Each structure stands twice: as C-alpha cells, then as structure tokens.
C-alpha cells in the first residue's frame, strides 16, 4: 500500500510523490498519511490534487520578470536572461528567459502536469465520491491538458502526445514518444476541449470558484487554438515563402497546419468565436464607464478595470494581499524607483509610440506638435497604461516626499539655476534621489495593473491576471473577418470596441490597412497580458517590428524659461520650464530578430533523454 503525507499534497505533484514513496510494511497507516486510493474516495483530496495542477500557473503573468520584456513591450531593467532572448542568442542549451520557472513554459513542468491530468482522466470515473464533483474535476483535467498542450505547441510546434499515466513497466516506452505532427496536436487539443465542454456544460462564471475552468473558458480556449492554427506561421506556403529555414526544414509536418483551406480555417475561428459571443455565459466585454466620458475620466475607468475582477475575465489567476505570493507584488516589481519600487519591466519607446492620438490618428515624431508635447492629446488607454514624466501619481513615501512632495513622476532632467546649464536628475531617474539602481532606462514606468495598497508599492495587493478575456474572443473574430475579406463586419465589431475607449470609427476599405490597424489595436488592448510575444510570431511580422530589432527610450530635459528665477526643487510646470523630448538608443540589450526564434528549441537534455525527438529549425546544428 502506497502512502504520503497530506501536508505535501498541495505543494508537490502527487504523481511525483507516488513515484517516491516506499512500500508500506504494516496493514495500518497513520491518520496524517493518505494512499493513492484515498484520492478517489474523498472529493476534498481530489480537489487538493487538482489544485496542485492549477499551481502550474503559480504567479501567472505577475512575476518579477514579465513576458512583455521578451517582446517589444518593455525592457527588463536588471537584464538577466532577456539579453539572450532578445538578441536571438537562444540555443538548445540556453533557452533564455523561457527556461525559467517564471515563464510558465518549461517543457518538463508542463509534461509533469499533463501526466497528472492523465491520472484524473483515467481514474476519476471510478471514484466513490459524488458525480457532480467527478464530472467537474474530469472536465477541468481535460481543459488543463488542452491548455498545457497549447502552450507547448505555441512554443515548439508539434510535440509528443502523452495521453496516459506513465507506469514503471512502460516508462521507457513513454519516454521515447516522438513528436506528433502539428495537425495531430491541434486535433488532440480540440478533442480534449470537446470532452471538457460536455463535462463542464453547467459550469459558469456565477457558479464556479474563481480561477477554475468553466464552459466559457473551454470555448474561449478553442477560439485561441483555432486562431493560432489559421495564422501565417502555421501555413506552409506562407511561412516557407517568408522564412528560408522553414523552406529547407525536412520535418514540415511539425510546424504547419494542413487541415482544410485557409478560408475554412478562418471560418472555423469565426464560428467558434460567434458561438461564445452570442451566448457569453455571464461574461461581457467592458464599456469602461460607457459613452460621454472625458478622456481623463475614461482613462481612470480603464486603469481601474485592470485592478479588479469583472465579467470580461473568463480564465484568470487571483491573488489576495493576505497571501504572500509574488503575483501580489506588481507595484513593487514595476513601480517607480522614487517610491521604493524596483522599476523592473519598463515600457520601451516603440510601444509607447503605438498608442494613438485622441482623435485616432497615429502618433508621429515627425509631426512638430506631437514631438513638442508627446504626452498630450493621446488616447485614453495611454493614460491608463503608461507612467511618463509629469504624470500625477500618488504621494511619495515620507522619506522621499521631502525632496519631491507633489507625487508627480520625474523621469526628466531639470535646469534649476538660469545661470548654470547643470541639470537636476528627477527623482525617478537613474541619477535621481530615489532607489536609482532600480530606475528606468527607458524613461517610462508601467501603470496598468499597478495599484499600490495603502499607497505603498511595497505592500502586497489584491490582483487578477487574465489568461483569457471575452475581449480576446471578439478580437479573434475581427481578425478572422479581416482575413476572409469581410471588412464591413470586421469594422462593425472593431468600431464597437474603439467606441468604448473614446476612439473614432475606422473607415478604411483597404484590407492591408485594416489589418495594420487591427494588429496595433490588439497590441494596445492586451498590453502586458502575454499576447504580444506570440502575436508577432504567428503574424510573422517580427522581422519588421522596430521594437524587436532596436531598443529606444526617451531623454527629457526641462530648461527654465526666460525670466524665471532660480528654483529650489524641480516639478512639472509648463509655466516655468520648456520641455524637450529626444528619442535615444539604449545599449542595455542588442535587440535583433533571428528567424529561428519563431519557435523555441527543445532543450538538448530532453533530446538526449529521447533520441526520437527532432529539433526545431535553426537549432542544434
């Protein structure tokens, strides 16, 4: 009889524990220990086992090192493995940032949890607890297995499909499973989602514990999977024409989707998305306070939306301030250095420039009015997302408030004495009076998701990271319409979303232009939500994306106006200072796109363990 301590059930994978425990030598067991059979006798134990699988998500997208810094959204101030990732220096022995636990894409960890899902799928039917719990838990196991396999296919293409629990006598066989074709992987994921939909047919936003799978989550993940499969990266003709290393790759079945025509693939996206849009199962896209709000009021509504739960959230990870998890430390990890925060993942200039003007036009440094006042008359989402020089924030901690009492962000450099051209470094710069070793290089800080508890960035907060929102389903529907040439329908839904953020309607009749507008809208809408890294790849726009091939920030100087006397302190005041803004190259990373980075490599250790694994193009040669 096998046994293990209940204390560890939510901390370690039970499959790992079962492999490690010793055979019992008595026909009794202590009350603090449970056997493998006990899991299927008590719903509470089975739920604890399921919790362990969910813990794969750990700190979700709220870790210290964010996926945004592996894309053209931000720069990680403290460097680390992002340097290799963003320079194209990833190899089959150095996966850069994606080798880290924080990335959520570790090969071994995902397969460990897939095996736990297999355990549920194989054994829960025979459990002796009630049918409702059995159905829910089995449905969650199918959903999570689909989710984990989708993460693997996004990163690697076709992967080994392990669909049963590895037993001691057949472990060698399972360890030698070759990579399945991308087609077969997508088919398996969709099959798992169909099973989950049946089992979770009654699970909704209203009657399910937060963070657990629901029918809406199942349907939304299906839309995401189909959208990925329909995209350029997985179409052989398109991808091989754009990328030479794909054209000569001998195992194209691992990368490309062959089911149906491209029209049929995009129609499948439309059908799946419209199914949830027509019956959102208690969810709704946000209106951010509705119509009639000023841009300032709209920005406040948008910022507030991302600090709490709401019906747009379909599948999320929740954090509470009483539980000391890293996911509750976004204000510390990313807040300004002049607030005792770490300024970790700071928006880069290319991402800042992607936000439109308030009238919907593109921001352009070549426009003298834009260049003279780059933070004025921008769209509402800009003010909800980006901290910039002069932005009003909260009162500083008492030890810093003496130097900067206004609570305005200071990422610029100020002349204080008209008789001297010496410049005073703002509190939130790398030469300023705050924790300057934690200060931004780019000249910006993140505002989205930053909501300091009790006004102190060092406190843990209540937070929610959205893995899937209903808004994504709408965006996928719009994308499918564009690719099918159904531009009027695409604009109908895109303009509905734009109206909710005070932007005017799109009127273009050009498909390429509408695609460009859509892709930029998606970039802004899901900023820092772990979409951009994958989007630039599946669209195959990475070689032309400025922020993936260069790194820029802003240098701001405030010079005293004529007649203004010497100032004791610097503060944002247009009546006293004339501000100059200059985009500057940054040297912290050598950002350069390399085509092999459309996919991650399979680590050499995995290939040495399983000689049937084939490496992705561009690696290990």
C-alpha positions as CSV (number, residue, x, y, z in Angstrom):
1,X,0.0,0.0,0.0
2,X,1.4,3.4,-1.0
3,X,1.2,6.4,1.2
4,X,2.3,10.0,1.5
5,X,1.7,12.9,3.9
6,X,-1.4,15.1,3.4
7,X,0.8,18.1,4.3
8,X,2.5,17.8,0.9
9,X,-0.5,17.3,-1.3
10,X,-0.9,20.9,-2.3
11,X,2.8,21.6,-2.5
12,X,4.1,18.8,-4.7
13,X,2.8,16.8,-7.7
14,X,1.1,13.7,-6.4
15,X,2.5,11.8,-9.4
16,X,6.0,12.6,-8.2
17,X,5.1,11.6,-4.6
18,X,3.7,8.3,-5.7
19,X,6.9,7.5,-7.5
20,X,9.0,8.4,-4.5
21,X,7.1,6.8,-1.6
22,X,8.1,3.5,-0.1
23,X,6.0,0.3,0.2
24,X,4.2,0.0,3.5
25,X,5.2,-2.8,5.7
26,X,2.2,-2.8,8.0
27,X,-1.5,-3.2,7.4
28,X,-2.2,0.1,9.0
29,X,-1.5,3.8,8.2
30,X,-1.3,6.9,10.3
31,X,-4.2,9.4,10.1
32,X,-1.8,12.0,8.6
33,X,-1.0,9.9,5.6
34,X,-3.0,9.1,2.5
35,X,-2.7,6.5,-0.2
36,X,-3.2,6.8,-3.9
37,X,-6.6,5.1,-3.5
38,X,-7.7,7.7,-0.9
39,X,-7.6,10.4,-3.6
40,X,-10.5,8.8,-5.4
41,X,-12.5,8.2,-2.2
42,X,-12.8,11.8,-0.9
43,X,-13.7,14.8,-3.1
44,X,-11.7,17.1,-0.9
45,X,-8.5,15.1,-1.6
46,X,-9.2,15.0,-5.3
47,X,-9.7,18.8,-5.3
48,X,-6.4,19.3,-3.5
49,X,-4.8,17.2,-6.2
50,X,-6.4,19.3,-8.8
51,X,-5.2,22.4,-7.0
52,X,-1.7,21.1,-7.4
53,X,-2.2,21.0,-11.2
54,X,-3.6,24.5,-11.2
55,X,-0.5,25.6,-9.4
56,X,1.4,25.3,-12.7
57,X,0.1,28.9,-13.2
58,X,1.8,29.9,-9.9
59,X,2.3,33.7,-10.3
60,X,0.8,33.8,-13.8
61,X,1.7,37.0,-15.6
62,X,2.6,38.9,-12.5
63,X,6.2,37.6,-11.9
64,X,9.2,39.8,-11.3
65,X,10.4,39.1,-14.9
66,X,7.5,39.6,-17.3
67,X,7.0,38.1,-20.7
68,X,6.5,41.6,-22.0
69,X,10.2,42.1,-21.7
70,X,10.8,39.2,-24.1
71,X,8.8,41.1,-26.7
72,X,8.6,44.7,-27.9
73,X,6.6,45.9,-25.0
74,X,9.2,46.5,-22.3
75,X,12.8,46.3,-21.1
76,X,13.7,44.4,-18.0
77,X,15.8,46.9,-16.1
78,X,18.0,44.2,-14.5
79,X,18.9,42.4,-17.7
80,X,19.3,38.7,-16.9
81,X,18.2,36.1,-19.5
82,X,16.3,38.6,-21.5
83,X,19.6,39.6,-23.2
84,X,19.9,36.2,-24.8
85,X,16.2,36.0,-25.7
86,X,16.1,39.4,-27.4
87,X,19.3,39.2,-29.3
88,X,18.4,35.9,-30.9
89,X,21.1,34.1,-28.9
90,X,18.8,31.3,-27.7
91,X,20.2,27.8,-28.3
92,X,19.3,24.3,-27.5
93,X,21.3,24.5,-24.3
94,X,20.3,28.1,-23.4
95,X,16.6,28.9,-23.8
96,X,17.0,32.3,-22.3
97,X,14.1,33.6,-20.2
98,X,11.8,30.8,-21.3
99,X,13.9,28.3,-19.4
100,X,12.9,30.0,-16.1
101,X,10.0,28.8,-13.9
102,X,8.6,32.3,-14.1
103,X,7.9,31.9,-17.9
104,X,5.3,29.2,-17.3
105,X,6.6,27.4,-20.5
106,X,9.0,24.9,-19.1
107,X,8.8,21.6,-21.0
108,X,9.4,19.3,-18.1
109,X,6.9,21.1,-15.8
110,X,4.2,21.1,-18.4
111,X,4.6,17.4,-19.0
112,X,4.6,16.7,-15.3
113,X,1.2,18.3,-15.0
114,X,-0.1,16.7,-18.2
115,X,0.7,13.4,-16.5
116,X,-1.4,14.5,-13.5
117,X,-4.3,15.4,-15.9
118,X,-4.0,11.9,-17.4
119,X,-4.2,10.5,-13.9
120,X,-7.5,12.3,-13.3
121,X,-8.9,11.3,-16.7
122,X,-8.0,7.6,-16.1
123,X,-9.1,7.3,-12.5
124,X,-11.8,9.8,-11.5
125,X,-14.7,7.8,-13.1
126,X,-14.1,5.1,-10.6
127,X,-14.0,7.5,-7.7
128,X,-16.5,6.8,-4.9
129,X,-17.5,10.5,-4.2
130,X,-20.5,12.3,-5.9
131,X,-21.0,12.5,-9.6
132,X,-21.1,16.3,-9.8
133,X,-17.6,16.6,-8.4
134,X,-16.4,13.8,-10.6
135,X,-17.7,15.5,-13.7
136,X,-16.3,18.9,-12.8
137,X,-12.8,17.5,-11.9
138,X,-12.6,15.4,-15.1
139,X,-13.7,18.4,-17.2
140,X,-11.1,20.5,-15.6
141,X,-8.5,17.8,-16.3
142,X,-9.4,17.8,-20.0
143,X,-9.3,21.6,-20.1
144,X,-6.0,21.9,-18.4
145,X,-4.4,19.2,-20.6
146,X,-5.6,21.1,-23.6
147,X,-4.2,24.3,-22.1
148,X,-0.8,22.8,-21.4
149,X,-0.5,21.2,-24.8
150,X,-1.4,24.5,-26.4
151,X,1.3,26.2,-24.5
152,X,3.8,23.6,-25.8
153,X,2.6,23.9,-29.4
154,X,2.8,27.7,-29.3
155,X,6.4,27.4,-28.2
156,X,7.6,24.3,-30.1
157,X,5.1,23.3,-32.8
158,X,4.3,19.6,-32.8
159,X,5.2,17.9,-29.5
160,X,5.0,14.3,-28.1
161,X,1.4,13.5,-27.1
162,X,1.5,11.6,-23.8
163,X,-2.1,10.7,-23.1
164,X,-1.8,8.1,-20.3
165,X,-0.1,7.9,-17.0
166,X,3.4,6.6,-17.2
167,X,3.7,3.3,-15.2
168,X,7.0,1.9,-14.1
169,X,6.9,-1.0,-16.5
170,X,6.2,1.1,-19.6
171,X,8.1,4.3,-18.6
172,X,10.8,3.6,-21.2
173,X,8.2,3.4,-23.9
174,X,6.6,6.7,-22.9
175,X,10.0,8.4,-22.7
176,X,10.6,7.6,-26.3
177,X,7.4,9.1,-27.8
178,X,8.3,11.0,-30.9
179,X,6.9,14.5,-31.7
180,X,3.4,14.3,-33.2
181,X,2.6,16.4,-36.2
182,X,1.2,19.9,-35.6
183,X,-2.1,18.7,-37.1
184,X,-2.3,15.8,-34.7
185,X,-1.6,18.1,-31.7
186,X,-4.3,20.6,-32.7
187,X,-6.7,17.7,-33.2
188,X,-6.0,16.3,-29.8
189,X,-6.3,19.7,-28.1
190,X,-9.7,20.3,-29.8
191,X,-10.8,16.8,-28.8
192,X,-9.9,17.5,-25.2
193,X,-11.8,20.7,-25.3
194,X,-14.9,18.9,-26.7
195,X,-14.7,16.5,-23.8
196,X,-14.3,19.4,-21.4
197,X,-17.3,21.2,-22.8
198,X,-19.6,18.2,-22.2
199,X,-18.4,17.7,-18.6
200,X,-18.4,21.4,-17.7
201,X,-21.6,22.3,-19.6
202,X,-23.2,23.7,-16.4
203,X,-20.1,25.5,-15.0
204,X,-20.4,29.3,-15.4
205,X,-18.9,32.5,-14.1
206,X,-21.6,32.6,-11.5
207,X,-21.5,29.1,-10.0
208,X,-17.8,28.2,-10.2
209,X,-14.9,29.1,-7.9
210,X,-12.7,31.9,-9.2
211,X,-9.8,30.6,-11.2
212,X,-11.3,27.3,-12.1
213,X,-12.3,26.2,-15.6
214,X,-15.8,26.9,-16.9
215,X,-17.6,26.2,-20.1
216,X,-16.8,29.8,-21.3
217,X,-13.1,29.1,-20.7
218,X,-13.3,25.9,-22.7
219,X,-15.0,27.7,-25.6
220,X,-12.6,30.7,-25.5
221,X,-9.5,28.5,-25.5
222,X,-10.9,26.7,-28.6
223,X,-11.1,30.1,-30.3
224,X,-7.4,30.9,-29.4
225,X,-6.2,27.4,-30.6
226,X,-8.0,27.8,-33.9
227,X,-6.7,31.3,-34.4
228,X,-3.2,30.2,-33.9
229,X,-3.6,27.3,-36.3
230,X,-5.1,29.6,-39.0
231,X,-2.3,32.2,-38.8
232,X,0.6,32.7,-41.2
233,X,3.2,30.9,-39.1
234,X,1.3,27.6,-39.5
235,X,0.5,27.9,-43.2
236,X,3.2,26.1,-45.1
237,X,3.0,28.2,-48.3
238,X,3.1,31.5,-46.5
239,X,5.7,30.6,-43.9
240,X,8.2,28.9,-46.2
241,X,8.0,31.9,-48.6
242,X,8.9,34.3,-45.8
243,X,11.5,32.2,-43.9
244,X,14.3,30.3,-45.7
245,X,15.0,28.0,-42.7
246,X,11.4,26.7,-42.9
247,X,11.6,26.1,-46.6
248,X,14.6,23.7,-46.2
249,X,13.3,22.1,-43.0
250,X,12.8,18.3,-43.5
251,X,10.0,17.9,-41.0
252,X,7.4,20.5,-42.0
253,X,4.6,18.4,-40.5
254,X,5.9,19.5,-37.1
255,X,5.3,23.2,-37.9
256,X,2.4,23.5,-40.3
257,X,-1.4,23.0,-40.3
258,X,-2.9,21.2,-43.2
259,X,-6.5,20.7,-42.3
260,X,-8.7,22.4,-44.8
261,X,-8.1,25.6,-46.8
262,X,-7.1,28.9,-45.2
263,X,-10.7,30.1,-45.8
264,X,-12.0,27.0,-44.0
265,X,-9.6,27.6,-41.1
266,X,-10.6,31.2,-40.6
267,X,-14.3,30.3,-40.9
268,X,-13.7,27.8,-38.1
269,X,-12.4,30.7,-36.0
270,X,-15.5,32.8,-36.8
271,X,-17.9,30.0,-35.9
272,X,-16.2,29.2,-32.6
273,X,-16.0,32.9,-31.6
274,X,-19.5,33.7,-32.6
275,X,-20.8,30.8,-30.5
276,X,-19.5,32.5,-27.4
277,X,-20.2,36.0,-28.5
278,X,-23.9,35.1,-29.0
279,X,-24.1,33.3,-25.6
280,X,-21.3,34.7,-23.4
281,X,-22.4,32.6,-20.4
282,X,-22.4,35.6,-17.9
283,X,-19.4,37.4,-19.4
284,X,-19.4,40.8,-21.1
285,X,-16.8,43.0,-22.8
286,X,-16.1,46.2,-20.9
287,X,-17.5,49.6,-21.8
288,X,-15.2,51.4,-19.3
289,X,-18.0,53.6,-17.9
290,X,-19.9,53.9,-21.2
291,X,-20.2,56.9,-23.5
292,X,-20.0,60.6,-22.7
293,X,-16.9,60.4,-20.5
294,X,-14.0,62.8,-21.0
295,X,-10.7,61.2,-22.0
296,X,-9.4,61.7,-18.4
297,X,-12.4,60.0,-16.9
298,X,-12.3,57.2,-19.4
299,X,-8.6,56.6,-18.7
300,X,-9.4,56.3,-15.0
301,X,-12.1,53.7,-15.7
302,X,-9.7,51.7,-17.9
303,X,-7.0,51.7,-15.3
304,X,-9.4,50.7,-12.6
305,X,-10.8,47.9,-14.7
306,X,-7.4,46.1,-14.6
307,X,-7.1,46.4,-10.8
308,X,-10.1,44.1,-10.1
309,X,-12.2,41.2,-11.3
310,X,-15.0,41.7,-13.8
311,X,-17.2,39.8,-16.3
312,X,-14.7,40.2,-19.1
313,X,-12.4,37.8,-17.3
314,X,-13.0,34.2,-18.4
315,X,-10.0,32.4,-17.0
316,X,-7.8,34.2,-14.5
317,X,-5.3,33.8,-11.7
318,X,-6.3,35.6,-8.5
319,X,-4.1,36.9,-5.7
320,X,-5.0,38.3,-2.3
321,X,-3.0,40.6,-0.2
322,X,-3.0,38.3,2.9
323,X,-1.2,35.6,1.0
324,X,2.4,36.5,0.3
325,X,2.8,35.4,-3.3
326,X,4.9,37.1,-5.9
327,X,1.8,37.7,-8.0
328,X,0.6,40.2,-5.5
329,X,3.7,42.4,-5.8
330,X,3.3,44.1,-9.2
331,X,3.6,47.6,-7.7
332,X,6.9,46.7,-6.0
333,X,8.3,44.9,-9.1
334,X,7.3,47.6,-11.6
335,X,6.6,50.8,-9.7
336,X,8.8,53.9,-9.9
337,X,12.2,54.0,-8.1
338,X,11.2,57.1,-6.3
339,X,8.6,55.1,-4.4
340,X,11.0,52.4,-3.2
341,X,9.9,50.2,-6.1
342,X,12.0,48.2,-8.4
343,X,11.1,49.6,-11.8
344,X,11.5,46.2,-13.4
345,X,9.6,46.0,-16.7
346,X,9.5,49.4,-18.2
347,X,7.7,50.2,-21.5
348,X,10.0,50.9,-24.4
349,X,9.6,53.8,-26.8
350,X,8.3,51.8,-29.7
351,X,5.4,50.5,-27.5
352,X,4.6,54.0,-26.1
353,X,4.5,55.4,-29.7
354,X,1.9,52.7,-30.6
355,X,-0.8,54.5,-28.6
356,X,-2.9,56.7,-30.9
357,X,-3.7,60.4,-30.5
358,X,-7.1,61.2,-29.0
359,X,-8.5,61.8,-32.5
360,X,-7.5,58.3,-33.6
361,X,-4.6,59.4,-35.7
362,X,-1.1,57.8,-35.4
363,X,1.4,59.4,-33.1
364,X,4.4,60.6,-35.2
365,X,7.7,62.1,-34.0
366,X,8.0,63.9,-37.4
367,X,4.9,65.9,-36.5
368,X,6.2,69.1,-34.7
369,X,3.1,69.3,-32.5
370,X,3.5,65.7,-31.4
371,X,7.2,65.9,-30.8
372,X,6.9,69.1,-28.7
373,X,4.2,67.6,-26.4
374,X,4.3,63.8,-26.8
375,X,2.1,63.1,-23.8
376,X,-0.7,65.4,-24.6
377,X,-3.9,64.6,-26.5
378,X,-3.2,60.9,-26.5
379,X,-5.9,58.2,-26.4
380,X,-7.4,57.2,-23.1
381,X,-5.6,53.8,-22.9
382,X,-2.2,55.6,-23.0
383,X,-3.0,57.4,-19.7
384,X,-4.3,54.2,-18.2
385,X,-1.2,52.2,-19.1
386,X,1.9,54.4,-19.1
387,X,3.7,56.4,-16.4
388,X,5.5,59.3,-18.0
389,X,7.4,62.4,-16.9
390,X,5.0,64.9,-15.2
391,X,2.2,62.3,-14.7
392,X,0.3,62.8,-11.4
393,X,0.7,59.7,-9.3
394,X,0.3,59.1,-5.5
395,X,2.0,60.8,-2.6
396,X,5.6,59.6,-2.2
397,X,6.8,57.8,0.9
398,X,7.7,60.3,3.7
399,X,11.5,59.8,3.2
400,X,11.2,60.8,-0.4
401,X,8.4,63.3,-0.2
402,X,10.6,65.9,1.4
403,X,12.6,66.1,-1.9
404,X,9.6,65.6,-4.2
405,X,6.3,66.5,-2.5
406,X,4.0,66.7,-5.5
407,X,3.7,63.0,-6.3
408,X,4.4,63.6,-10.0
409,X,6.5,61.1,-11.9
410,X,10.0,62.6,-12.6
411,X,11.9,60.8,-15.4
412,X,13.3,64.0,-16.8
413,X,16.3,66.3,-16.1
414,X,15.7,69.9,-15.0
415,X,17.6,73.2,-15.0
416,X,17.2,74.8,-11.6
417,X,19.5,77.8,-12.0
418,X,19.3,80.1,-15.0
419,X,22.9,81.0,-14.5
420,X,24.0,77.3,-15.0
421,X,23.3,74.7,-17.6
422,X,23.7,72.0,-14.9
423,X,20.7,69.6,-14.8
424,X,19.0,68.1,-11.8
425,X,18.1,64.5,-12.2
426,X,14.4,63.7,-11.5
427,X,13.5,61.5,-8.5
428,X,12.6,58.5,-10.7
429,X,15.7,58.6,-13.0
430,X,18.9,56.5,-12.7
431,X,20.7,59.5,-11.2
432,X,17.8,60.7,-9.1
433,X,17.2,60.7,-5.4
434,X,15.1,57.5,-5.3
435,X,16.4,54.0,-5.5
436,X,18.2,54.9,-8.6
437,X,19.7,51.5,-9.2
438,X,16.1,50.3,-9.7
439,X,15.2,53.2,-12.0
440,X,14.0,53.1,-15.6
441,X,16.4,53.2,-18.6
442,X,13.5,53.8,-21.0
443,X,12.1,56.9,-19.3
444,X,8.8,55.2,-18.5
445,X,7.1,53.0,-16.0
446,X,4.1,50.7,-16.2
447,X,0.8,52.0,-14.8
448,X,-1.5,49.2,-15.9
449,X,-2.0,46.6,-13.1
450,X,-0.2,49.0,-10.6
451,X,-2.4,49.7,-7.7
452,X,-0.4,50.2,-4.5
453,X,-2.1,49.0,-1.4
454,X,-2.4,51.8,1.2
455,X,-0.3,54.0,-1.0
456,X,2.8,51.9,-0.6
457,X,4.3,50.0,-3.5
458,X,6.0,47.6,-1.1
459,X,2.7,46.1,0.1
460,X,1.0,43.0,-1.2
461,X,-2.1,43.7,-3.2
462,X,-5.3,42.0,-4.4
463,X,-4.9,41.4,-8.1
464,X,-6.2,39.3,-11.0
465,X,-4.2,38.3,-14.1
466,X,-6.4,37.5,-17.1
467,X,-5.2,34.5,-19.0
468,X,-8.3,34.7,-21.2
469,X,-10.8,37.6,-21.6
470,X,-14.0,37.7,-23.6
471,X,-12.5,40.7,-25.4
472,X,-9.9,38.3,-26.9
473,X,-12.7,36.3,-28.5
474,X,-14.1,39.5,-30.1
475,X,-10.6,40.3,-31.4
476,X,-10.1,36.9,-32.8
477,X,-13.5,37.2,-34.6
478,X,-12.5,40.5,-36.1
479,X,-9.2,39.0,-37.3
480,X,-11.0,36.1,-38.9
481,X,-13.3,38.6,-40.7
482,X,-10.4,40.6,-42.0
483,X,-8.5,37.5,-43.3
484,X,-11.7,36.4,-45.0
485,X,-12.2,39.8,-46.7
486,X,-15.3,40.5,-44.7
487,X,-14.2,44.1,-43.9
488,X,-17.6,45.6,-43.1
489,X,-18.3,43.0,-40.4
490,X,-14.7,43.4,-39.1
491,X,-15.1,47.2,-38.8
492,X,-18.5,46.8,-37.1
493,X,-17.1,44.9,-34.2
494,X,-13.7,46.8,-34.1
495,X,-15.5,50.1,-34.0
496,X,-17.7,48.9,-31.2
497,X,-14.6,48.2,-29.1
498,X,-13.0,51.5,-30.2
499,X,-16.1,53.5,-29.1
500,X,-15.7,52.1,-25.6
501,X,-12.2,53.7,-25.3
502,X,-13.3,57.0,-26.9
503,X,-11.7,56.4,-30.3
504,X,-13.4,57.2,-33.6
505,X,-14.7,54.6,-36.1
506,X,-12.3,53.1,-38.6
507,X,-13.5,53.7,-42.2
508,X,-10.7,52.3,-44.4
509,X,-11.8,49.9,-47.2
510,X,-8.2,48.6,-47.7
511,X,-7.7,45.1,-46.3
512,X,-3.9,45.6,-45.6
513,X,-4.6,48.9,-43.8
514,X,-7.4,47.4,-41.7
515,X,-5.1,44.5,-40.8
516,X,-2.4,47.0,-39.6
517,X,-4.9,49.0,-37.6
518,X,-6.3,45.8,-36.0
519,X,-2.9,44.5,-35.1
520,X,-2.0,47.7,-33.4
521,X,-5.3,47.8,-31.6
522,X,-4.7,44.3,-30.3
523,X,-1.2,45.3,-29.2
524,X,-2.6,48.1,-27.1
525,X,-5.7,46.3,-25.8
526,X,-3.7,43.3,-24.4
527,X,-0.6,45.2,-23.3
528,X,1.4,43.2,-20.8
529,X,-1.1,40.3,-20.9
530,X,1.2,37.8,-22.6
531,X,-0.2,38.1,-26.1
532,X,2.3,40.2,-28.0
533,X,5.2,37.7,-27.9
534,X,3.0,35.1,-29.7
535,X,1.2,37.6,-32.0
536,X,4.3,38.9,-33.6
537,X,5.3,35.4,-34.4
538,X,2.0,34.0,-35.7
539,X,1.6,37.1,-37.9
540,X,5.2,36.7,-39.0
541,X,5.8,40.5,-38.6
542,X,8.8,40.1,-36.2
543,X,11.5,40.9,-38.8
544,X,9.9,44.3,-39.4
545,X,8.9,45.1,-35.8
546,X,11.1,48.1,-34.7
547,X,11.0,47.2,-31.0
548,X,12.3,43.7,-31.7
549,X,15.2,45.0,-33.8
550,X,16.2,48.1,-31.8
551,X,15.8,49.5,-28.4
552,X,14.9,53.1,-27.7
553,X,13.9,55.3,-24.7
554,X,13.3,59.0,-24.1
555,X,15.6,61.7,-22.8
556,X,13.6,64.6,-21.3
557,X,15.1,68.0,-20.3
558,X,13.3,70.9,-18.8
559,X,15.0,74.3,-19.3
560,X,13.9,77.4,-17.4
561,X,12.0,79.9,-19.4
562,X,13.4,83.5,-19.7
563,X,12.9,85.5,-16.6
564,X,12.2,82.5,-14.3
565,X,14.4,82.8,-11.2
566,X,16.4,80.0,-9.6
567,X,14.2,77.1,-8.4
568,X,14.7,75.2,-5.2
569,X,13.1,72.0,-6.5
570,X,12.1,70.5,-9.8
571,X,8.5,69.9,-10.5
572,X,6.5,69.6,-13.7
573,X,5.4,73.1,-14.5
574,X,5.0,74.4,-18.1
575,X,4.9,78.0,-16.9
576,X,8.5,77.7,-15.7
577,X,10.1,75.1,-17.9
578,X,10.3,74.4,-21.6
579,X,10.4,70.7,-22.1
580,X,12.4,69.0,-24.8
581,X,11.9,65.3,-25.8
582,X,14.5,63.3,-27.6
583,X,14.3,59.6,-28.5
584,X,17.6,57.9,-27.7
585,X,19.0,54.5,-28.4
586,X,19.6,52.2,-25.4
587,X,22.5,49.9,-25.1
588,X,21.2,47.5,-22.4
589,X,20.3,44.9,-25.0
590,X,21.3,44.2,-28.5
591,X,17.8,43.5,-29.9
592,X,17.9,41.6,-33.1
593,X,15.4,39.3,-34.7
594,X,16.6,35.9,-35.8
595,X,14.2,33.6,-37.8
596,X,14.9,30.6,-35.7
597,X,13.2,32.4,-32.8
598,X,9.8,31.9,-34.4
599,X,9.9,28.7,-32.2
600,X,11.8,27.8,-29.1
601,X,14.3,24.9,-29.3
602,X,13.8,21.6,-27.4
603,X,16.4,21.6,-24.8
604,X,19.4,19.3,-25.6
605,X,18.8,17.4,-22.3
606,X,15.3,16.4,-23.5
607,X,16.7,15.2,-26.8
608,X,19.4,13.2,-25.2
609,X,16.7,11.5,-23.0
610,X,14.5,10.8,-26.0
611,X,16.5,10.2,-29.2
612,X,13.2,10.2,-31.2
613,X,12.8,13.9,-30.7
614,X,13.5,16.1,-33.7
615,X,14.9,19.6,-33.2
616,X,13.3,22.7,-34.5
617,X,14.8,24.5,-37.5
618,X,17.9,26.7,-36.7
619,X,18.9,24.9,-33.5
620,X,21.5,22.3,-32.6
621,X,23.1,22.1,-36.0
